[in-house]
Each structure stands twice: as C-alpha cells, then as structure tokens.
Amino acid sequence: MANKAFGFTHDELKLLLVAVRQMRRTFEKPRKTDESLEAYATLYDALFEKLLDMAGPLPESVEEKL
C-alpha cells in the first residue's frame, strides 16, 4: 500500500524506520556524555516519530522491536 501523500510504500517506510532507529541507537550512549550531539539526536528522535506516524499502526511484533 503506497502512502499517496509522500509516495512511499509501506515497506519503504519500514526500511526508513529501521535506518532511523539505528541512528538513534548510534547516538544513545554518546549523547549522554557529549552535549553537542543532543541536537542531532533530537532530530533523529523527531524523524523517527514522524515516520512511525506515517507508517500507521504496526503489528505488535514489529512495534516491540522498534
């Protein structure tokens, strides 16, 4: 199913969620000790939430992994 507003398929949105989730994990530890990374980490957090909203309801098994 394609998201007509943005042209992404549901699978593409899931791939983007996985990529952004990985970046959030990359920033998780360093952001605790380096305040200069907080702005970037916050951007990835916000992007993740937007993509999650665009993807719509996800199956519980996927939601737990995210």
C-alpha atoms as one frame of an Amber mdcrd trajectory, in Angstrom:
protein
   0.000   0.000   0.000   1.507   3.343  -1.024   1.303   6.475   1.047  -0.086
   8.825  -1.617   0.963  11.998   0.181   4.633  11.066   0.130   4.891   8.253
  -2.410   6.395   5.711  -0.008   5.240   2.132   0.097   4.603   0.582   3.500
   7.777  -1.498   3.082   9.827   1.615   2.289   8.509   3.295   5.428   9.501
   0.263   7.481  13.011   0.400   5.985  13.273   4.090   6.838  12.122   3.362
  10.389  14.838   0.733  10.741  17.505   3.113   9.420  16.453   5.951  11.714
  16.188   3.555  14.665  19.804   2.528  14.025  20.909   6.166  14.033  19.057
   6.709  17.312  20.958   3.762  18.768  24.213   5.234  17.446  23.550   8.449
  19.381  22.154   6.791  22.504  25.368   6.487  24.546  27.405   9.409  23.137
  24.559  11.894  23.687  24.784  11.210  27.426  28.382  12.427  27.564  28.605
  14.930  24.687  26.009  17.689  24.780  26.917  18.814  21.262  25.295  15.638
  19.901  21.970  16.284  21.579  20.649  18.467  18.747  21.322  15.753  16.160
  19.948  13.018  18.376  16.784  15.049  18.962  16.314  15.467  15.202  16.534
  11.700  14.716  14.070  11.156  17.573  11.585  13.528  15.920  12.120  11.959
  12.489  11.504   8.517  13.943   8.205   9.650  15.453   7.087  11.212  12.149
   7.937   8.078  10.172   6.203   5.913  12.746   3.115   8.099  12.407   3.268
   7.840   8.595   3.598   4.057   8.743   0.387   3.825  10.730  -0.413   1.028
  13.141   2.284  -1.622  13.115   1.883  -5.219  14.208   2.781  -5.749  17.869
   5.798  -7.885  16.943   7.249  -5.023  14.894   6.352  -2.374  17.471   8.252
  -4.266  20.201  11.409  -4.285  18.063  11.204  -0.557  17.435
